[in-house]
Amino acid sequence: MKTRNRNKIALGILTLFLAFSSCEENEIPLFDTDNGRAIAGFNNPTSSASIIFNPAADTQNVITVGVSTLSDSDRAVQLELDAANTTLDPIYYTISDLSPVIPAGEFTTDIIITTLGSTDLPESGSVIALNLNSVDGAEILTTSRSSLTVGLSVECPEVDFASIPGTYTITVDEFETSVGDSQFEIVAGPGANQFTMVNPFDHPNPDAGGAQNYDVVIDVSPDTGAVTVPRQPAWHCISFGCEFGEGRVDGIGLSLTCIGQISFTLSHTVDAGSFGSYALVVQKN
């Protein structure tokens, strides 16, 4: 009986050792947090993160670096801005400290990335890339999250539907669609969560006796401000001296009511084919 019990104990120790070995190869081991192996990395669950960019105000966003064990002394952390992979212009953000400290008796330290509100929005898809170079008294494994790519979620604190109607000015028109004075009205309707851009491009419709009746209806999400533009006539090729007939638009966009701005990516098509997708930005007067 004693020999059999010793065998069971030995088998249990071997099983436990194999379990920890397997864990070490695939993830940060969190056993024995007071005395075990110290493994460091970004605490983000993936290699990417998203922070808020509020165009109306500066916004603090928290990124965390952690270690798997406690220490009775402070641990210095060394981070690096990966300039080769960072595409966000530094006018849009600040970073609190690239050399923070994990205090004694703590598992983590926070880095504050503050996005700086601006009506001149950052380029879509811009990111901040960070590398974790070292943490005193801790290892950074090949399986640790030692690099983090931080993207932006551009959004207002809330969508103010009542503020959307009004007079707007076209500030960006990559397709050069407008043939008028670049100003137009947005009115509520015709349906729920819909707004009408009243002939935004000033195109006459020869089929309507030359009247300027190319209104564009947009759908706006009351939760996020996301804009959908169903395909519809929006301009006429005769205004450009060509013979392709009516031009249609469809696409997506974002209504930022906190700064009175709506941005679109619109696809322009005629019966003969597509001209491609172009940016359109309008600003409330």
C-alpha positions as CSV (number, residue, x, y, z in Angstrom):
1,M,0.0,0.0,0.0
2,K,2.8,2.5,0.9
3,T,4.7,1.8,-2.4
4,R,1.4,2.3,-4.4
5,N,0.8,5.6,-2.6
6,R,4.3,6.8,-3.3
7,N,3.8,6.0,-7.0
8,K,0.5,8.0,-7.0
9,I,2.3,11.0,-5.4
10,A,5.2,10.8,-7.9
11,L,2.7,10.6,-10.8
12,G,0.8,13.7,-9.4
13,I,4.0,15.7,-9.2
14,L,4.9,14.8,-12.8
15,T,1.5,15.7,-14.1
16,L,1.7,19.1,-12.3
17,F,5.2,19.7,-13.7
18,L,3.9,18.9,-17.3
19,A,0.9,21.2,-16.8
20,F,3.1,24.2,-15.8
21,S,5.6,23.4,-18.7
22,S,2.7,23.5,-21.2
23,C,1.4,26.7,-19.7
24,E,4.8,28.4,-19.9
25,E,4.9,27.7,-23.7
26,N,1.5,29.2,-24.4
27,E,0.6,31.9,-21.9
28,I,1.8,33.8,-18.9
29,P,1.9,31.4,-15.9
30,L,0.1,32.9,-12.9
31,F,0.9,30.3,-10.3
32,D,2.5,31.2,-7.0
33,T,2.0,34.9,-7.4
34,D,4.2,35.7,-4.4
35,N,7.3,33.7,-5.3
36,G,6.9,32.3,-8.8
37,R,8.4,33.3,-12.1
38,A,7.9,37.0,-13.1
39,I,6.6,37.4,-16.6
40,A,5.8,40.8,-18.0
41,G,3.7,42.1,-20.9
42,F,0.9,44.4,-21.9
43,N,-2.3,43.4,-20.2
44,N,-4.4,44.0,-23.3
45,P,-6.1,40.7,-24.3
46,T,-4.9,41.0,-27.9
47,S,-2.0,42.7,-29.7
48,S,-4.2,45.6,-30.7
49,A,-6.3,48.1,-28.7
50,S,-8.7,50.9,-29.4
51,I,-8.8,54.2,-27.7
52,I,-11.4,57.0,-27.9
53,F,-10.8,60.2,-29.9
54,N,-13.4,62.7,-29.0
55,P,-13.1,65.7,-31.4
56,A,-14.7,68.0,-28.9
57,A,-12.5,67.4,-25.9
58,D,-9.2,65.9,-24.7
59,T,-9.8,62.3,-23.6
60,Q,-7.6,60.1,-21.3
61,N,-7.2,56.4,-22.3
62,V,-5.5,53.8,-20.1
63,I,-3.0,51.2,-21.4
64,T,-1.7,48.7,-18.7
65,V,1.5,46.8,-18.3
66,G,1.5,43.9,-15.9
67,V,3.8,41.4,-14.3
68,S,2.8,38.0,-13.0
69,T,4.3,38.2,-9.5
70,L,4.6,40.7,-6.6
71,S,7.8,42.4,-5.6
72,D,8.8,44.1,-2.4
73,S,10.5,46.9,-4.4
74,D,9.5,49.1,-7.3
75,R,10.0,47.8,-10.8
76,A,11.1,50.2,-13.5
77,V,9.3,49.7,-16.9
78,Q,10.8,50.8,-20.2
79,L,8.5,51.4,-23.1
80,E,9.3,52.7,-26.6
81,L,7.2,54.5,-29.2
82,D,7.7,52.4,-32.4
83,A,8.2,55.3,-34.8
84,A,8.4,53.1,-37.9
85,N,4.9,51.8,-37.3
86,T,3.2,54.8,-35.6
87,T,1.1,56.6,-38.2
88,L,-0.9,59.0,-35.9
89,D,0.4,62.5,-36.1
90,P,1.8,63.6,-32.7
91,I,-0.5,66.7,-32.8
92,Y,-3.4,64.4,-31.9
93,Y,-2.0,62.7,-28.7
94,T,0.3,62.7,-25.7
95,I,1.7,59.8,-23.7
96,S,2.1,60.3,-20.0
97,D,5.3,58.3,-19.4
98,L,7.3,55.8,-21.4
99,S,9.3,55.0,-18.2
100,P,6.6,54.2,-15.6
101,V,7.0,52.1,-12.4
102,I,5.2,49.1,-11.1
103,P,5.0,50.0,-7.4
104,A,6.1,47.5,-4.8
105,G,3.3,45.1,-3.9
106,E,1.5,45.8,-7.2
107,F,1.0,43.8,-10.3
108,T,0.4,46.6,-12.9
109,T,1.2,50.2,-13.9
110,D,-0.9,52.4,-16.2
111,I,0.2,54.5,-19.1
112,I,-2.2,57.4,-20.1
113,I,-2.6,58.2,-23.7
114,T,-4.5,61.5,-24.0
115,T,-6.1,62.2,-27.4
116,L,-6.3,65.9,-28.1
117,G,-9.7,67.0,-29.4
118,S,-9.7,68.7,-32.8
119,T,-12.3,69.4,-35.5
120,D,-9.5,68.6,-37.9
121,L,-9.8,64.8,-37.6
122,P,-6.8,62.4,-37.8
123,E,-6.4,60.3,-40.9
124,S,-8.6,57.2,-40.9
125,G,-6.7,54.1,-39.8
126,S,-4.0,56.0,-37.9
127,V,-2.3,54.0,-35.1
128,I,0.1,54.3,-32.2
129,A,2.6,51.5,-31.9
130,L,4.3,50.7,-28.6
131,N,7.0,48.3,-27.6
132,L,7.7,47.0,-24.1
133,N,11.5,46.7,-23.8
134,S,12.0,45.7,-20.2
135,V,10.6,45.4,-16.7
136,D,13.0,45.2,-13.8
137,G,13.1,41.7,-12.2
138,A,10.8,40.2,-14.9
139,E,11.1,38.3,-18.1
140,I,9.5,39.2,-21.5
141,L,8.9,36.0,-23.3
142,T,8.4,35.5,-27.0
143,T,4.8,34.7,-26.1
144,S,4.4,37.8,-24.0
145,R,2.5,40.8,-25.5
146,S,5.6,43.0,-25.9
147,S,4.1,45.0,-28.7
148,L,0.8,46.8,-28.9
149,T,-0.9,48.6,-31.8
150,V,-3.4,51.3,-30.6
151,G,-6.1,52.4,-33.0
152,L,-8.6,55.2,-32.7
153,S,-12.4,55.1,-32.3
154,V,-13.6,58.6,-33.3
155,E,-16.8,59.4,-31.5
156,C,-18.7,62.0,-29.7
157,P,-20.0,61.4,-26.1
158,E,-23.5,61.2,-27.5
159,V,-25.5,61.7,-30.8
160,D,-27.6,64.9,-30.6
161,F,-30.2,64.3,-33.3
162,A,-31.9,67.7,-32.7
163,S,-28.7,69.5,-33.7
164,I,-28.3,67.9,-37.1
165,P,-30.7,70.0,-39.2
166,G,-29.2,73.3,-40.4
167,T,-27.0,75.0,-42.9
168,Y,-23.8,73.2,-43.9
169,T,-20.7,74.0,-45.9
170,I,-18.8,71.4,-48.0
171,T,-15.2,71.5,-46.7
172,V,-13.9,68.4,-48.5
173,D,-15.1,67.2,-51.9
174,E,-12.6,64.8,-53.4
175,F,-14.9,64.1,-56.4
176,E,-15.4,67.8,-57.0
177,T,-19.1,67.0,-57.2
178,S,-20.4,70.5,-56.3
179,V,-21.0,73.0,-59.1
180,G,-22.5,75.6,-56.8
181,D,-21.7,77.7,-53.8
182,S,-20.8,74.7,-51.5
183,Q,-23.6,75.5,-49.0
184,F,-26.8,73.6,-48.5
185,E,-29.5,72.7,-46.0
186,I,-30.1,69.5,-44.0
187,V,-33.7,68.9,-42.9
188,A,-35.2,66.1,-40.8
189,G,-37.0,63.2,-42.5
190,P,-38.5,61.8,-44.5
191,G,-38.4,58.7,-42.2
192,A,-37.4,57.9,-38.7
193,N,-33.6,58.4,-38.2
194,Q,-33.4,60.0,-41.6
195,F,-32.2,63.4,-42.8
196,T,-32.3,65.0,-46.2
197,M,-29.4,66.9,-47.7
198,V,-31.2,69.4,-49.9
199,N,-29.5,69.4,-53.4
200,P,-26.1,69.5,-51.8
201,F,-24.2,69.6,-55.1
202,D,-26.4,72.2,-56.9
203,H,-26.9,70.1,-60.0
204,P,-29.9,70.8,-62.3
205,N,-32.0,67.8,-63.4
206,P,-32.8,68.1,-67.1
207,D,-35.6,65.5,-66.7
208,A,-37.3,67.9,-64.2
209,G,-37.1,70.9,-66.5
210,G,-33.8,72.1,-65.1
211,A,-34.9,72.2,-61.5
212,Q,-32.3,71.5,-58.8
213,N,-34.0,68.5,-57.2
214,Y,-31.1,66.1,-56.4
215,D,-31.8,65.7,-52.7
216,V,-29.8,63.0,-50.9
217,V,-31.4,61.1,-48.0
218,I,-29.1,59.7,-45.3
219,D,-29.8,57.3,-42.4
220,V,-28.1,58.1,-39.1
221,S,-27.8,55.7,-36.2
222,P,-29.0,57.4,-32.9
223,D,-26.7,55.2,-30.9
224,T,-23.3,55.7,-32.7
225,G,-23.8,58.5,-35.3
226,A,-22.9,56.0,-38.1
227,V,-24.3,57.2,-41.4
228,T,-25.6,55.0,-44.3
229,V,-26.3,56.5,-47.7
230,P,-28.5,54.2,-49.8
231,R,-27.8,54.4,-53.6
232,Q,-29.7,57.2,-55.1
233,P,-29.4,59.9,-57.8
234,A,-27.3,62.9,-56.6
235,W,-25.9,64.8,-59.6
236,H,-26.1,64.9,-63.4
237,C,-23.3,64.4,-65.8
238,I,-24.5,67.2,-68.0
239,S,-23.2,69.6,-65.4
240,F,-19.7,68.3,-66.3
241,G,-20.2,68.4,-70.0
242,C,-20.5,64.6,-70.4
243,E,-23.2,62.4,-71.6
244,F,-23.4,59.6,-69.0
245,G,-26.7,60.8,-67.5
246,E,-27.6,60.8,-63.9
247,G,-24.8,60.1,-61.3
248,R,-25.7,58.1,-58.2
249,V,-24.1,57.9,-54.8
250,D,-24.0,55.4,-52.0
251,G,-21.7,54.9,-49.1
252,I,-21.1,55.3,-45.4
253,G,-20.2,58.1,-43.0
254,L,-20.1,59.4,-39.5
255,S,-22.1,62.2,-37.9
256,L,-20.1,64.0,-35.2
257,T,-22.8,66.1,-33.6
258,C,-20.4,67.5,-30.9
259,I,-18.6,69.4,-33.6
260,G,-21.3,69.7,-36.2
261,Q,-19.5,67.6,-38.8
262,I,-20.6,64.8,-41.1
263,S,-18.0,62.9,-43.1
264,F,-18.8,60.5,-45.9
265,T,-17.1,58.0,-48.2
266,L,-19.2,58.0,-51.3
267,S,-19.1,55.8,-54.3
268,H,-20.1,57.7,-57.5
269,T,-21.6,55.6,-60.4
270,V,-23.4,56.0,-63.7
271,D,-24.9,53.4,-66.0
272,A,-21.6,53.0,-67.8
273,G,-19.7,52.1,-64.5
274,S,-18.1,53.5,-61.4
275,F,-15.9,56.5,-60.9
276,G,-14.7,55.0,-57.5
277,S,-15.1,56.2,-53.9
278,Y,-14.3,59.6,-52.6
279,A,-14.4,61.6,-49.4
280,L,-17.0,64.2,-48.7
281,V,-16.9,66.3,-45.4
282,V,-19.6,68.9,-44.5
283,Q,-19.5,71.3,-41.6
284,K,-22.4,72.9,-39.9
285,N,-22.3,76.7,-40.1
